[in-house]
Amino acid sequence: QDPTISGKEWNYTPMRQAFSFFEHVDQVPGMDVNLKKRLIAEVKFVLAYRYFIMTTLYGDIPFVNSLIKDPNEADLPKIAKSEIIKNVIQWLDEATADLPQSYTGADLGRATKGAAMALKIRVCLYNEQFSQAATTARDLMAMKTYSLYPNYYNFFQKDGDYSAEDIWSFGYTLSVKQNSLRDILGSQALMNGRNILGPTAELVDDYESKNGYYPFTKDPGYKSTDPFGNRDPRLRGTILCPGDIFPYPFFSNIN
């Protein structure tokens, strides 16, 4: 386990913030009833997301389900992952009922009804609750809110932000939070002789041929001298192959 990932993901701060919110939200004077319902749903979504990540990484963990005010009560025992997942699914069901189907303007990027349903699908799949996953997936598709973006490469650029394929994602802006692509994909010159993210040969080989042959070497048109040609176009939209050049916009904001 990467210690930097462990340090980041083993984090109960969001839980404390969530239950502090639940305890104090009724004290806000003159708060709009519909806004209150939506914000409660958003916080339940965050709780579900955090516990899903932590149980996926660590299995059985301590379960904080209230605002702890006495430090002597903070030393909680681990409980079964399956019990926590029951709470995760319940939070997501409750959030789904009160979240809007979409947002506009400054609210783009907030958790939506579809995001809660999609997260529930993933939770169920990861925990072998396949019937629930299938039922929720059918309900989500029936909403007809989402569809594939027409250009695979552009979907992962700025153009794809909050598009019809984007169910829920972390947003990055130059003025608020810049992405770290330079650091995780940078060449050796940028990273003092190293990079952080390098695709494996197995991942590259998982892309079939353009004609649908898998493995791609079974395609009658396969040429050992051109192994990256005649392949699923998503390969070159994802992987930098020998001879490729970083596109200029990738470096345009590097100081």
VOROLUM-482260 format. One record per atom (N, C-alpha, C, O): x, y, z; atom name. Coordinates in steps of 0.02 Angstrom, whole numbers, plus 50000, padded with zeros to 5 digits. Layout:
<atoms>
      xx      yy      zz   name
       X       Y       Z     CA
...
</atoms>
This chain:
<atoms>
      xx      yy      zz   name
   50042   49940   50000      N
   50000   50000   50000     CA
   50044   50062   50000      C
   50087   50070   50043      O
   50034   50106   49953      N
   50070   50169   49949     CA
   50054   50211   50011      C
   49996   50225   50023      O
   50105   50231   50051      N
   50090   50268   50112     CA
   50057   50335   50098      C
   50020   50359   50140      O
   50070   50365   50040      N
   50038   50429   50025     CA
   49963   50419   50014      C
   49922   50461   50033      O
   49944   50363   49982      N
   49874   50347   49973     CA
   49842   50331   50040      C
   49786   50354   50054      O
   49877   50291   50081      N
   49850   50274   50147     CA
   49837   50336   50188      C
   49785   50343   50220      O
   49885   50382   50188      N
   49878   50443   50227     CA
   49820   50486   50204      C
   49788   50519   50244      O
   49807   50485   50138      N
   49754   50526   50110     CA
   49685   50495   50122      C
   49638   50530   50139      O
   49680   50430   50113      N
   49614   50398   50113     CA
   49592   50376   50183      C
   49532   50370   50196      O
   49639   50364   50229      N
   49619   50347   50298     CA
   49605   50413   50333      C
   49649   50443   50364      O
   49543   50436   50327      N
   49527   50504   50347     CA
   49455   50507   50371      C
   49408   50496   50332      O
   49446   50523   50435      N
   49379   50528   50463     CA
   49355   50600   50468      C
   49301   50613   50495      O
   49395   50647   50443      N
   49374   50717   50446     CA
   49307   50729   50411      C
   49264   50764   50438      O
   49297   50701   50350      N
   49231   50711   50317     CA
   49173   50685   50358      C
   49118   50713   50356      O
   49184   50631   50396      N
   49131   50603   50437     CA
   49113   50652   50493      C
   49054   50665   50506      O
   49163   50680   50525      N
   49150   50729   50578     CA
   49114   50790   50550      C
   49067   50816   50580      O
   49136   50813   50492      N
   49104   50871   50461     CA
   49031   50856   50443      C
   48987   50898   50452      O
   49019   50795   50419      N
   48951   50776   50398     CA
   48904   50775   50458      C
   48850   50804   50455      O
   48924   50742   50513      N
   48879   50737   50570     CA
   48874   50802   50608      C
   48825   50815   50643      O
   48925   50844   50602      N
   48919   50912   50630     CA
   48867   50951   50590      C
   48827   50989   50619      O
   48867   50942   50525      N
   48817   50974   50482     CA
   48746   50951   50501      C
   48701   50992   50510      O
   48737   50885   50508      N
   48671   50859   50525     CA
   48646   50888   50591      C
   48587   50902   50599      O
   48692   50897   50638      N
   48672   50921   50705     CA
   48654   50995   50705      C
   48614   51016   50745      O
   48684   51034   50660      N
   48676   51106   50663     CA
   48634   51136   50607      C
   48618   51195   50610      O
   48616   51097   50556      N
   48582   51126   50499     CA
   48514   51155   50518      C
   48492   51204   50488      O
   48481   51127   50568      N
   48415   51153   50588     CA
   48421   51220   50624      C
   48370   51254   50635      O
   48481   51240   50642      N
   48491   51302   50678     CA
   48501   51362   50631      C
   48506   51419   50654      O
   48504   51349   50566      N
   48513   51403   50517     CA
   48447   51441   50511      C
   48397   51411   50491      O
   48445   51505   50527      N
   48381   51541   50525     CA
   48357   51554   50454      C
   48396   51573   50410      O
   48293   51542   50443      N
   48262   51559   50379     CA
   48286   51518   50321      C
   48282   51541   50264      O
   48312   51459   50332      N
   48340   51420   50277     CA
   48284   51391   50234      C
   48234   51365   50260      O
   48292   51396   50169      N
   48243   51369   50122     CA
   48237   51293   50132      C
   48288   51258   50135      O
   48176   51269   50136      N
   48164   51199   50149     CA
   48193   51154   50095      C
   48223   51102   50110      O
   48185   51173   50032      N
   48210   51132   49977     CA
   48286   51132   49975      C
   48317   51081   49960      O
   48317   51189   49991      N
   48389   51192   49994     CA
   48416   51147   50049      C
   48466   51112   50040      O
   48382   51148   50105      N
   48402   51106   50162     CA
   48400   51033   50143      C
   48447   50996   50157      O
   48346   51011   50110      N
   48341   50941   50089     CA
   48397   50923   50041      C
   48426   50869   50046      O
   48412   50968   49995      N
   48464   50954   49946     CA
   48532   50948   49979      C
   48570   50903   49963      O
   48547   50994   50025      N
   48612   50993   50057     CA
   48620   50931   50101      C
   48674   50901   50103      O
   48567   50912   50136      N
   48570   50850   50175     CA
   48584   50791   50129      C
   48624   50747   50147      O
   48552   50789   50071      N
   48564   50735   50023     CA
   48636   50736   49998      C
   48666   50683   49991      O
   48664   50794   49986      N
   48733   50798   49963     CA
   48781   50772   50016      C
   48828   50736   50000      O
   48768   50789   50079      N
   48812   50765   50133     CA
   48806   50690   50141      C
   48857   50657   50154      O
   48747   50662   50133      N
   48739   50589   50135     CA
   48778   50556   50078      C
   48807   50503   50087      O
   48778   50589   50020      N
   48817   50563   49964     CA
   48891   50561   49981      C
   48925   50512   49967      O
   48916   50615   50011      N
   48987   50618   50030     CA
   49003   50564   50081      C
   49054   50530   50076      O
   48960   50555   50131      N
   48970   50502   50181     CA
   48974   50434   50148      C
   49019   50394   50162      O
   48927   50421   50103      N
   48927   50357   50069     CA
   48991   50347   50028      C
   49021   50293   50029      O
   49012   50399   49994      N
   49072   50395   49952     CA
   49133   50380   49995      C
   49174   50337   49978      O
   49141   50416   50051      N
   49200   50407   50093     CA
   49202   50337   50124      C
   49255   50306   50125      O
   49145   50313   50148      N
   49145   50246   50178     CA
   49154   50192   50125      C
   49183   50140   50139      O
   49129   50204   50065      N
   49141   50156   50011     CA
   49216   50151   49996      C
   49243   50096   49991      O
   49249   50208   49990      N
   49321   50207   49976     CA
   49359   50173   50032      C
   49403   50131   50020      O
   49344   50191   50095      N
   49383   50164   50151     CA
   49371   50090   50161      C
   49418   50053   50176      O
   49309   50066   50153      N
   49297   49995   50160     CA
   49327   49956   50102      C
   49347   49898   50110      O
   49328   49986   50043      N
   49359   49953   49986     CA
   49434   49943   49998      C
   49462   49891   49980      O
   49466   49993   50027      N
   49538   49990   50039     CA
   49556   49948   50100      C
   49606   49912   50100      O
   49515   49953   50153      N
   49537   49926   50217     CA
   49490   49872   50246      C
   49508   49841   50296      O
   49432   49860   50216      N
   49388   49809   50242     CA
   49350   49832   50304      C
   49319   49885   50303      O
   49354   49793   50357      N
   49321   49810   50420     CA
   49357   49870   50451      C
   49418   49870   50458      O
   49319   49922   50470      N
   49348   49982   50498     CA
   49302   50009   50553      C
   49244   49989   50557      O
   49327   50054   50596      N
   49282   50088   50643     CA
   49229   50128   50605      C
   49243   50158   50553      O
   49169   50127   50632      N
   49113   50160   50599     CA
   49088   50218   50642      C
   49058   50208   50694      O
   49101   50278   50619      N
   49077   50339   50652     CA
   49010   50357   50621      C
   49007   50372   50561      O
   48957   50356   50660      N
   48891   50372   50633     CA
   48856   50425   50675      C
   48795   50430   50674      O
   48895   50465   50711      N
   48868   50521   50750     CA
   48925   50569   50764      C
   48983   50553   50753      O
   48908   50628   50788      N
   48959   50678   50804     CA
   48989   50662   50873      C
   48955   50665   50924      O
   49053   50645   50873      N
   49087   50628   50935     CA
   49112   50692   50968      C
   49152   50729   50939      O
   49088   50705   51028      N
   49107   50766   51064     CA
   49155   50752   51121      C
   49193   50796   51141      O
   49154   50691   51147      N
   49198   50671   51202     CA
   49256   50630   51173      C
   49243   50576   51145      O
   49318   50653   51178      N
   49375   50615   51151     CA
   49379   50544   51178      C
   49406   50500   51144      O
   49352   50532   51237      N
   49355   50465   51266     CA
   49309   50416   51229      C
   49315   50356   51236      O
   49264   50444   51189      N
   49219   50401   51151     CA
   49243   50389   51079      C
   49208   50357   51039      O
   49302   50414   51063      N
   49327   50411   50994     CA
   49363   50346   50978      C
   49376   50331   50919      O
   49379   50307   51028      N
   49415   50245   51017     CA
   49365   50189   51001      C
   49346   50151   51045      O
   49343   50187   50939      N
   49291   50141   50918     CA
   49320   50076   50890      C
   49372   50077   50858      O
   49287   50020   50902      N
   49310   49957   50873     CA
   49292   49952   50800      C
   49248   49989   50775      O
   49325   49907   50765      N
   49306   49894   50696     CA
   49240   49857   50694      C
   49224   49818   50739      O
   49201   49870   50642      N
   49141   49829   50630     CA
   49145   49802   50559      C
   49185   49824   50518      O
   49103   49753   50545      N
   49106   49718   50481     CA
   49093   49765   50423      C
   49048   49807   50426      O
   49132   49757   50371      N
   49122   49796   50311     CA
   49051   49790   50285      C
   49022   49839   50262      O
   49022   49731   50288      N
   48955   49719   50261     CA
   48903   49763   50297      C
   48855   49785   50266      O
   48912   49774   50362      N
   48866   49816   50400     CA
   48872   49889   50378      C
   48822   49925   50374      O
   48934   49911   50365      N
   48944   49980   50343     CA
   48914   49991   50274      C
   48884   50043   50261      O
   48920   49941   50231      N
   48893   49947   50163     CA
   48817   49953   50165      C
   48788   49987   50122      O
   48784   49922   50213      N
   48712   49931   50220     CA
   48695   50004   50231      C
   48647   50030   50201      O
   48734   50038   50273      N
   48724   50109   50285     CA
   48739   50150   50223      C
   48704   50198   50208      O
   48792   50131   50187      N
   48811   50167   50126     CA
   48753   50165   50076      C
   48736   50217   50048      O
   48725   50107   50065      N
   48670   50100   50018     CA
   48608   50139   50041      C
   48573   50169   50000      O
   48595   50138   50106      N
   48538   50175   50132     CA
   48548   50250   50121      C
   48501   50285   50100      O
   48608   50276   50135      N
   48622   50347   50123     CA
   48612   50365   50050      C
   48584   50417   50034      O
   48635   50322   50006      N
   48629   50336   49935     CA
   48556   50334   49912      C
   48536   50375   49870      O
   48517   50288   49938      N
   48446   50286   49921     CA
   48412   50351   49945      C
   48371   50380   49909      O
   48428   50372   50005      N
   48397   50433   50032     CA
   48421   50494   49992      C
   48381   50540   49979      O
   48484   50495   49974      N
   48510   50551   49934     CA
   48478   50554   49865      C
   48461   50607   49841      O
   48469   50495   49835      N
   48438   50492   49768     CA
   48369   50524   49769      C
   48349   50557   49720      O
   48332   50515   49822      N
   48264   50541   49826     CA
   48262   50618   49826      C
   48214   50647   49802      O
   48314   50650   49852      N
   48312   50722   49862     CA
   48361   50763   49819      C
   48360   50824   49821      O
   48403   50729   49782      N
   48450   50765   49739     CA
   48417   50782   49672      C
   48376   50744   49647      O
   48435   50839   49643      N
   48408   50857   49577     CA
   48440   50815   49522      C
   48493   50785   49532      O
   48407   50814   49465      N
   48433   50775   49409     CA
   48493   50809   49376      C
   48535   50776   49346      O
   48496   50876   49381      N
   48552   50912   49351     CA
   48560   50980   49385      C
   48518   51001   49423      O
   48616   51012   49369      N
   48631   51079   49394     CA
   48651   51124   49336      C
   48664   51100   49281      O
   48653   51188   49349      N
   48678   51236   49300     CA
   48724   51286   49335      C
   48726   51290   49396      O
   48760   51323   49294      N
   48801   51378   49319     CA
   48851   51358   49372      C
   48887   51308   49363      O
   48855   51396   49426      N
   48905   51385   49478     CA
   48895   51319   49515      C
   48940   51296   49550      O
   48836   51289   49509      N
   48822   51226   49544     CA
   48844   51164   49505      C
   48838   51108   49530      O
   48868   51173   49444      N
   48892   51116   49405     CA
   48947   51080   49443      C
   48992   51111   49471      O
   48943   51014   49445      N
   48993   50975   49481     CA
   48968   50947   49547      C
   48999   50902   49576      O
   48911   50973   49571      N
   48882   50945   49631     CA
   48852   50876   49617      C
   48836   50859   49560      O
   48846   50837   49670      N
   48817   50770   49663     CA
   48744   50775   49641      C
   48706   50815   49669      O
   48725   50736   49593      N
   48658   50735   49566     CA
   48624   50668   49582      C
   48654   50623   49611      O
   48560   50664   49564      N
   48523   50601   49573     CA
   48559   50545   49535      C
   48567   50490   49563      O
   48579   50558   49474      N
   48614   50507   49435     CA
   48680   50487   49466      C
   48699   50428   49462      O
   48716   50534   49496      N
   48780   50519   49528     CA
   48769   50472   49588      C
   48807   50425   49598      O
   48717   50485   49627      N
   48702   50441   49684     CA
   48684   50371   49660      C
   48705   50321   49691      O
   48646   50366   49606      N
   48628   50301   49580     CA
   48688   50265   49552      C
   48697   50205   49563      O
   48731   50301   49516      N
   48790   50270   49487     CA
   48838   50246   49542      C
   48868   50193   49535      O
   48845   50286   49595      N
   48888   50264   49650     CA
   48859   50201   49683      C
   48896   50156   49702      O
   48793   50199   49691      N
   48762   50139   49719     CA
   48776   50078   49676      C
   48790   50024   49702      O
   48773   50087   49611      N
   48788   50031   49565     CA
   48859   50006   49578      C
   48870   49945   49582      O
   48906   50051   49583      N
   48976   50030   49594     CA
   48983   49997   49662      C
   49017   49946   49668      O
   48952   50025   49714      N
   48955   49995   49780     CA
   48928   49923   49778      C
   48959   49877   49805      O
   48871   49914   49745      N
   48841   49848   49741     CA
   48885   49800   49702      C
   48893   49742   49721      O
   48915   49822   49647      N
   48958   49778   49608     CA
   49020   49757   49648      C
   49040   49699   49646      O
   49050   49805   49683      N
   49109   49790   49723     CA
   49094   49743   49781      C
   49138   49709   49806      O
   49030   49741   49801      N
   49012   49699   49858     CA
   48967   49641   49839      C
   48932   49612   49880      O
   48968   49624   49774      N
   48935   49565   49747     CA
   48860   49565   49758      C
   48829   49512   49768      O
   48830   49624   49757      N
   48758   49629   49761     CA
   48733   49644   49690      C
   48709   49699   49675      O
   48738   49594   49648      N
   48729   49605   49576     CA
   48658   49620   49556      C
   48646   49658   49509      O
   48609   49592   49591      N
   48539   49605   49575     CA
   48522   49678   49587      C
   48490   49710   49545      O
   48544   49705   49644      N
   48532   49776   49658     CA
   48567   49820   49607      C
   48540   49871   49585      O
   48628   49801   49589      N
   48666   49840   49540     CA
   48629   49843   49473      C
   48624   49896   49442      O
   48603   49786   49451      N
   48568   49783   49387     CA
   48504   49824   49389      C
   48488   49860   49341      O
   48466   49818   49444      N
   48403   49856   49449     CA
   48417   49931   49448      C
   48382   49968   49414      O
   48467   49953   49486      N
   48483   50024   49489     CA
   48509   50049   49422      C
   48494   50105   49402      O
   48548   50007   49389      N
   48574   50026   49323     CA
   48518   50035   49272      C
   48519   50081   49232      O
   48468   49990   49274      N
   48410   49998   49229     CA
   48373   50063   49244      C
   48352   50098   49198      O
   48365   50078   49308      N
   48330   50141   49327     CA
   48370   50202   49304      C
   48341   50251   49281      O
   48435   50198   49310      N
   48477   50254   49289     CA
   48474   50264   49213      C
   48468   50320   49190      O
   48477   50210   49176      N
   48474   50216   49103     CA
   48405   50241   49080      C
   48400   50276   49030      O
   48353   50223   49118      N
   48286   50245   49100     CA
   48277   50320   49108      C
   48232   50349   49078      O
   48320   50352   49147      N
   48317   50424   49155     CA
   48337   50460   49090      C
   48316   50517   49079      O
   48377   50427   49048      N
   48400   50454   48984     CA
   48436   50522   48993      C
   48430   50567   48952      O
   48472   50527   49048      N
   48509   50589   49063     CA
   48579   50587   49032      C
   48607   50639   49015      O
   48607   50527   49024      N
   48677   50520   49005     CA
   48684   50485   48937      C
   48643   50444   48918      O
   48737   50503   48902      N
   48752   50472   48838     CA
   48827   50480   48825      C
   48859   50522   48856      O
   48853   50439   48780      N
   48925   50442   48765     CA
   48942   50508   48730      C
   48906   50532   48687      O
   48999   50536   48750      N
   49024   50597   48717     CA
   49049   50578   48647      C
   49079   50525   48640      O
   49037   50619   48597      N
   49053   50598   48528     CA
   49127   50590   48514      C
   49145   50553   48468      O
   49171   50622   48553      N
   49243   50618   48540     CA
   49278   50594   48603      C
   49280   50629   48654      O
   49307   50533   48600      N
   49337   50502   48659     CA
   49393   50545   48688      C
   49396   50555   48748      O
   49438   50569   48645      N
   49495   50608   48670     CA
   49471   50674   48701      C
   49494   50692   48755      O
   49426   50709   48668      N
   49403   50774   48693     CA
   49363   50768   48757      C
   49358   50816   48796      O
   49333   50709   48768      N
   49295   50701   48830     CA
   49340   50710   48891      C
   49317   50735   48943      O
   49402   50691   48885      N
   49448   50696   48942     CA
   49487   50762   48942      C
   49533   50771   48981      O
   49467   50808   48898      N
   49493   50875   48898     CA
   49440   50921   48929      C
   49388   50899   48952      O
   49455   50986   48928      N
   49409   51035   48957     CA
   49340   51031   48924      C
   49289   51042   48957      O
   49339   51016   48859      N
   49275   51013   48822     CA
   49226   50962   48852      C
   49166   50970   48846      O
   49253   50910   48883      N
   49210   50857   48909     CA
   49182   50870   48978      C
   49140   50831   49002      O
   49206   50923   49011      N
   49182   50937   49079     CA
   49106   50948   49079      C
   49080   50988   49041      O
   49072   50912   49124      N
   49000   50920   49134     CA
   48960   50905   49071      C
   48905   50932   49061      O
   48987   50863   49028      N
   48951   50843   48967     CA
   48903   50787   48985      C
   48898   50767   49042      O
   48867   50762   48934      N
   48817   50711   48945     CA
   48847   50645   48968      C
   48810   50603   48995      O
   48912   50634   48959      N
   48943   50572   48982     CA
   48970   50579   49053      C
   48987   50529   49085      O
   48975   50640   49077      N
   49006   50654   49142     CA
   48953   50647   49197      C
   48912   50692   49206      O
   48953   50591   49232      N
   48904   50580   49285     CA
   48923   50618   49349      C
   48882   50653   49378      O
   48986   50611   49369      N
   49010   50648   49428     CA
   49086   50647   49426      C
   49116   50593   49418      O
   49116   50704   49433      N
   49189   50707   49431     CA
   49214   50766   49471      C
   49177   50812   49485      O
   49278   50764   49488      N
   49309   50820   49522     CA
   49330   50871   49470      C
   49365   50855   49422      O
   49308   50932   49478      N
   49324   50985   49430     CA
   49390   51019   49446      C
   49409   51026   49505      O
   49424   51041   49395      N
   49487   51078   49402     CA
   49482   51143   49362      C
   49458   51143   49306      O
   49503   51198   49392      N
   49507   51261   49356     CA
   49573   51294   49372      C
   49602   51283   49425      O
   49598   51334   49325      N
   49662   51366   49335     CA
   49661   51413   49395      C
   49712   51421   49429      O
   49604   51444   49408      N
   49601   51494   49461     CA
   49587   51465   49530      C
   49598   51497   49581      O
   49562   51401   49532      N
   49543   51372   49597     CA
   49586   51310   49612      C
   49620   51308   49663      O
   49583   51262   49569      N
   49620   51199   49580     CA
   49645   51172   49514      C
   49607   51145   49475      O
   49710   51179   49503      N
   49738   51154   49440     CA
   49751   51079   49447      C
   49763   51053   49501      O
   49747   51044   49390      N
   49761   50973   49392     CA
   49836   50961   49397      C
   49876   51007   49390      O
   49854   50898   49410      N
   49924   50880   49421     CA
   49951   50836   49365      C
   49996   50796   49376      O
   49923   50844   49304      N
   49945   50801   49249     CA
   50019   50809   49235      C
   50053   50761   49217      O
   50045   50869   49243      N
   50116   50879   49230     CA
   50159   50835   49274      C
   50210   50808   49252      O
   50137   50826   49336      N
   50177   50788   49383     CA
   50169   50713   49374      C
   50218   50676   49379      O
   50108   50690   49358      N
   50098   50618   49354     CA
   50115   50590   49285      C
   50127   50530   49278      O
   50115   50634   49234      N
   50130   50610   49167     CA
   50194   50642   49138      C
   50213   50627   49081      O
   50226   50684   49177      N
   50282   50722   49151     CA
   50341   50679   49130      C
   50351   50624   49156      O
   50380   50704   49083      N
   50438   50667   49060     CA
   50493   50670   49113      C
   50486   50704   49164      O
   50546   50634   49100      N
   50601   50631   49149     CA
   50630   50700   49163      C
   50650   50715   49219      O
   50633   50742   49111      N
   50662   50809   49121     CA
   50620   50849   49170      C
   50647   50890   49208      O
   50555   50838   49170      N
   50511   50875   49216     CA
   50514   50847   49286      C
   50509   50885   49334      O
   50523   50782   49293      N
   50516   50750   49357     CA
   50582   50726   49385      C
   50583   50679   49426      O
   50637   50756   49365      N
   50703   50738   49392     CA
   50719   50664   49384      C
   50743   50631   49430      O
   50703   50638   49325      N
   50721   50569   49311     CA
   50668   50518   49327      C
   50683   50458   49329      O
   50606   50538   49338      N
   50554   50490   49354     CA
   50486   50517   49332      C
   50478   50577   49322      O
   50438   50474   49326      N
   50369   50495   49321     CA
   50328   50453   49369      C
   50352   50402   49394      O
   50267   50473   49381      N
   50226   50440   49432     CA
   50179   50389   49401      C
   50166   50337   49431      O
   50154   50403   49342      N
   50105   50359   49310     CA
   50132   50335   49243      C
   50142   50374   49197      O
   50143   50269   49239      N
   50164   50240   49175     CA
   50122   50179   49161      C
   50120   50134   49202      O
   50088   50176   49103      N
   50045   50119   49087     CA
   50086   50055   49079      C
   50143   50057   49056      O
   50057   49999   49098      N
   50090   49935   49089     CA
   50080   49909   49019      C
   50035   49930   48983      O
   50123   49862   49000      N
   50116   49831   48934     CA
   50050   49793   48930      C
   50020   49788   48877      O
   50028   49765   48986      N
   49965   49728   48987     CA
   49906   49773   48970      C
   49860   49753   48934      O
   49907   49836   48995      N
   49854   49883   48979     CA
   49854   49899   48904      C
   49802   49899   48872      O
   49913   49911   48877      N
   49918   49926   48806     CA
   49892   49867   48764      C
   49857   49877   48714      O
   49909   49807   48785      N
   49887   49748   48747     CA
   49812   49735   48753      C
   49785   49697   48713      O
   49780   49765   48802      N
   49708   49755   48810     CA
   49666   49790   48758      C
   49607   49775   48750      O
   49695   49837   48722      N
   49659   49871   48668     CA
   49657   49826   48607      C
   49709   49806   48581      O
   49597   49810   48585      N
   49589   49764   48529     CA
   49608   49799   48464      C
   49625   49858   48463      O
   49604   49762   48409      N
   49617   49792   48344     CA
   49556   49834   48323      C
   49502   49827   48352      O
   49565   49875   48273      N
   49511   49917   48249     CA
   49452   49875   48223      C
   49395   49898   48224      O
   49467   49815   48201      N
   49414   49771   48175     CA
   49385   49726   48229      C
   49344   49683   48214      O
   49405   49735   48292      N
   49375   49698   48347     CA
   49410   49634   48366      C
   49382   49595   48405      O
   49470   49621   48340      N
   49505   49560   48359     CA
   49540   49569   48426      C
   49573   49619   48439      O
   49531   49519   48469      N
   49564   49519   48534     CA
   49592   49449   48548      C
   49553   49401   48549      O
   49657   49443   48560      N
   49706   49497   48558     CA
   49715   49526   48487      C
   49699   49493   48437      O
   49741   49586   48485      N
   49747   49621   48421     CA
   49792   49584   48372      C
   49787   49595   48312      O
   49835   49541   48398      N
   49882   49504   48354     CA
   49846   49453   48310      C
   49875   49428   48263      O
   49783   49437   48326      N
   49746   49389   48285     CA
   49714   49421   48224      C
   49688   49386   48181      O
   49716   49487   48220      N
   49689   49522   48162     CA
   49730   49505   48100      C
   49792   49510   48102      O
   49698   49484   48045      N
   49736   49468   47984     CA
   49779   49526   47960      C
   49829   49515   47926      O
   49760   49588   47978      N
   49799   49645   47957     CA
   49855   49665   48005      C
   49887   49716   47995      O
   49866   49625   48056      N
   49917   49641   48106     CA
   49987   49639   48076      C
   50004   49593   48039      O
   50027   49690   48092      N
   50096   49693   48070     CA
   50141   49700   48131      C
   50133   49748   48170      O
   50186   49654   48140      N
   50230   49657   48198     CA
   50274   49719   48197      C
   50299   49740   48249      O
   50284   49747   48138      N
   50325   49808   48133     CA
   50285   49871   48150      C
   50314   49925   48156      O
   50219   49864   48157      N
   50177   49921   48173     CA
   50124   49900   48224      C
   50064   49900   48209      O
   50145   49880   48285      N
   50098   49852   48333     CA
   50046   49901   48359      C
   49995   49881   48386      O
   50058   49967   48351      N
   50011   50016   48376     CA
   49965   50044   48322      C
   49921   50085   48335      O
   49974   50020   48261      N
   49930   50039   48206     CA
   49869   49993   48203      C
   49871   49938   48230      O
   49817   50015   48169      N
   49757   49976   48159     CA
   49726   49952   48225      C
   49699   49897   48229      O
   49730   49994   48276      N
   49704   49976   48342     CA
   49644   50018   48361      C
   49631   50070   48330      O
   49607   49995   48410      N
   49552   50034   48439     CA
   49577   50106   48449      C
   49627   50116   48483      O
   49543   50155   48420      N
   49568   50224   48423     CA
   49574   50251   48494      C
   49609   50300   48506      O
   49541   50218   48543      N
   49549   50240   48612     CA
   49619   50229   48639      C
   49640   50260   48688      O
   49656   50183   48606      N
   49725   50172   48627     CA
   49766   50236   48621      C
   49798   50257   48669      O
   49764   50268   48562      N
   49804   50327   48551     CA
   49774   50389   48586      C
   49808   50440   48592      O
   49711   50383   48608      N
   49682   50436   48647     CA
   49699   50432   48720      C
   49685   50477   48759      O
   49730   50376   48739      N
   49746   50363   48810     CA
   49821   50355   48822      C
   49848   50379   48871      O
   49853   50319   48776      N
   49923   50299   48786     CA
   49968   50337   48738      C
   49954   50343   48679      O
   50023   50363   48764      N
   50075   50392   48721     CA
   50119   50335   48696      C
   50153   50303   48736      O
   50118   50323   48632      N
   50155   50268   48601     CA
   50222   50294   48575      C
   50231   50354   48568      O
   50269   50249   48561      N
   50334   50270   48535     CA
   50328   50317   48475      C
   50292   50302   48427      O
   50362   50373   48479      N
   50360   50423   48425     CA
   50308   50477   48435      C
   50310   50527   48401      O
   50261   50468   48483      N
   50210   50519   48496     CA
   50241   50579   48531      C
   50293   50573   48564      O
   50209   50635   48524      N
   50233   50697   48554     CA
   50178   50724   48599      C
   50119   50723   48581      O
   50197   50749   48658      N
   50148   50781   48702     CA
   50115   50837   48663      C
   50149   50878   48633      O
   50048   50841   48664      N
   50015   50898   48631     CA
   50033   50963   48666      C
   50042   50965   48727      O
   50037   51016   48627      N
   50059   51080   48655     CA
   50017   51104   48714      C
   50046   51127   48763      O
   49949   51098   48712      N
   49910   51124   48769     CA
   49928   51092   48835      C
   49916   51121   48888      O
   49957   51031   48832      N
   49976   50997   48894     CA
   50027   51039   48933      C
   50026   51040   48994      O
   50070   51072   48896      N
   50123   51112   48928     CA
   50107   51186   48932      C
   50147   51224   48961      O
   50051   51207   48905      N
   50040   51278   48897     CA
   50034   51317   48962      C
   50045   51378   48963      O
   50017   51282   49017      N
   50008   51317   49080     CA
   50064   51302   49130      C
   50056   51315   49189      O
   50120   51274   49106      N
   50175   51259   49150     CA
   50221   51320   49154      C
   50243   51346   49102      O
   50235   51341   49214      N
   50278   51400   49224     CA
   50351   51379   49221      C
   50396   51421   49228      O
</atoms>
